[in-house]
Amino acid sequence: MDFDQVTSLVAGVHYMNPERGREIYEFVRETKCTSVLELGFAHGVSSCYIGAALKANGAGALTTIDRDAARELDPNIETMLKVTDLQGWVRPIYTPICYTWELKRMIERTPVGQWAFDFAFIDGAHSWLRDGFAFFLVDRLLKPGGWVLFDDLAWTFGRSQVLSQTEMVRAMPAEERETPQIGKVYELLVRRHPSYTDFRDDGWWGWARKNQNEGARQ
């Protein structure tokens, strides 16, 4: 499926705009990723862009994880995958609380010295607590030479139109509420990790690549 086709089919649905959609679509096309992990899919627009790129390449699958609450979104990912005819390229997984438990299951199923994914897109909880831990779990599943991408480096709970007035956010200490937590994950955990290189960010998306020789250390 080409980029214009998928863009027309997901038009008007949150949360990925066509500019970002093109970036992730072209990345998958160019690198020929075949095993992709996504943490946080919401309505499934980003999943459709990734799935469309895999379909255009003729190989691969996206495993994407979000909370059970995502089933109630209108449209939900199941609807979007039917609209785009990408059911065979995207496998949604629902989890009650957080994708970190599902990542644990994946690690348990993956033999030591083997890896499950060559690209991971982290766009879920947006929190230091959950996504900081998720990064280290993803690292156990990411192939040497694989890429990880973080969305929302500058996002904060306090400036969120959806969450800022919720009881959960109001109860947060001001520092947690106003700190760009994914930005801190990227700055303090990813950039300082000895196994990652090729960092690039534009203030909102942050990329990093796992060292090619990391496999020799496992």
N, C-alpha and C positions, 0 to 999 in steps of 0.2 A: 504494500500500500504506500503510495507516495505521500509527501508531506501535505500537499494541498488537499488531498482527499480527507486525511484524518483531521486536519484543521477545520474543514467545513462541517464535519460530523460532530465535533466537540464544541463548536462555536457557542458562546454564551454561557458555558458551564464553568464554574470555579474549579481549580484555583490556578492553573497554569496558563499564562498568556501565550500567544503564538510565537513571540520572540524567544521565550524560554523553551517553548516546545520545539522550535527549530534547532536550538542549541543541543538539546538532549537527543533529539531525533538524529541529527547529523553525527553526533558523537558515536552513537550506536552503529550507524551505517558505516562510518569510517573505520572504527576499531574492530568491527565485526564481532562484537560481544555475543556470546551464545548463552551465557548463564548470568542473569541479572537479578539482583535483589533490590526491593524497594521497601522502605519503612515509612508507612503513612501514605494512604492513597485517597482518602476522602471520597470525592465523587468518581475518581478514576481517570481524570483527564491526563495526568502525567503518565499513568499506566498505559493509556491508549497510544500516546506518542511513542513510548518505548516499544510497546507491542507492535505498532505499525512499522517501526524500523526493523524489528526482528523479522517480521513477515516479509518486508521488502528484501532483506538479506537472504531469506529462505531457510533460516535455521535459528534455533534458540528458544528460550522461554524466560518469561519474567515471573518471579515469585514475589508477591507483594502482600504486605501484612498491615492490618489496621484493627482497631477495636470493634467489638460487636455493634457499637452504636452507629458505625458507618452504614450498616444495613438500612437504617431508617432515613438516610439522606435521599433527597429527591432532585435529580436522579441519583441512584446509587451505582456502584461500579458494575454490578451485574447488567443493569440497563445499558450502560455505556458500552460494555463489551459486545452486547447484542447489536446495538446501533452500528458499531464499527466492524462487526463480524470478526472480532479478535479473541473469541473465547478459547481458541486452540493455542493461543500464544501467551496468555496471561492467566496465572493461577492465583486468585485471591485467597488469603487465609485470614480468618477472623479470630481475634483473641479477646478474652474477657477484660483484661486490664491493660497489659502492655506487651509489646512485641519482644521484650527481652526474654520472656519465658519461652516463646516459640524459637528464638535464637538458641537457647539452651538445648532444645530438642534437636535442632539442626546440628549443633556441635556434637551431641551424643551419637547422631547417625553418621557423622563424617569421620572416617578413620584418621588416626594421627598421620601426618605427612601428606594428607590429601586436602583438597579445597573444593568448595562448592560453587563459588561465584567469581566472575572476572570483572564485575562492576556492581557497585552498591550505591544507591541513592537514598540519603537519609533526610526525610522531610516529615517527621512525625510529631513527637511530644514537645519539641522545642525547649527542652529543659536540660540543665546541667546534670541533674540526678539521673535521668533516664537515658538521654542520648550520649552523655559521657560514657556510661557503662556500655551502651549499645555499640559505640565505636570499637571498644576492645573485644566485644563479642563478634562483631563483623570482621575484625582483623583475623580472628581464628578461622573464618570461612572464606576469606578473600585470597585469591591466587596471587603468587608473586607476579609483579607486573600489572596487577589489577588496579582499578581506580575506585576511589570513593568520592562522592559529591555530597556536600551539605548545602541545604537551602536555608534561607532566612537568617543569615549571619547577623543582621542588624535588628531583627525582630525582638520585641520585648512583650512580656505579659501586660505591663502597665499601659502600653500604647495600643494593645489589641482592641479593635472595635467589638469583637465577639466576646472576649474573655475578661476585659479589664474590670467590669462591674460585677463579676461573679464573686460569690463568697470565698471561693478558693483563692482567687487573686487578691482580694481585699485583705485576706488573712496573712498574706506573704509579708515578710520584712521588706521595707522599701528597697533595699539593695537588690534583693532577688527580683522584685517586681520591675525594676528599671534597668537591670543589667541585660544586655543581649547575650543570652545564655549559650546559644549555638555558636555565636562568635567566640565565646570563651572556650568552648569545646575545641573549636578549630585552632584557636591561638595557642592554648595551653597544653592540649593533649595530642592533637594531630601534628601540628608544626614541630613540636618538640619530640615526637616519637622517632627513635633512631631508624625505624624500618620504612619511613615515608619520605618522599621527595617530590620534585616537580610541582611545588605548590603554586596555585594561582587563584586569586579571588578578585571579585569586582565590587566588594562591599556587600554583596547579597548572596552570591554563590561562591563556595570555596571547594576547590578540587585538590586532591593529593593522590600520589601514585605509590603503591607498595613496591619496594625494591625488587628488582628481578632476581637477585641472588638470595632472597629471603628463604627460598625453598631449601637451601643447603643447611639452614640453621634449625629446621624443624625436626 
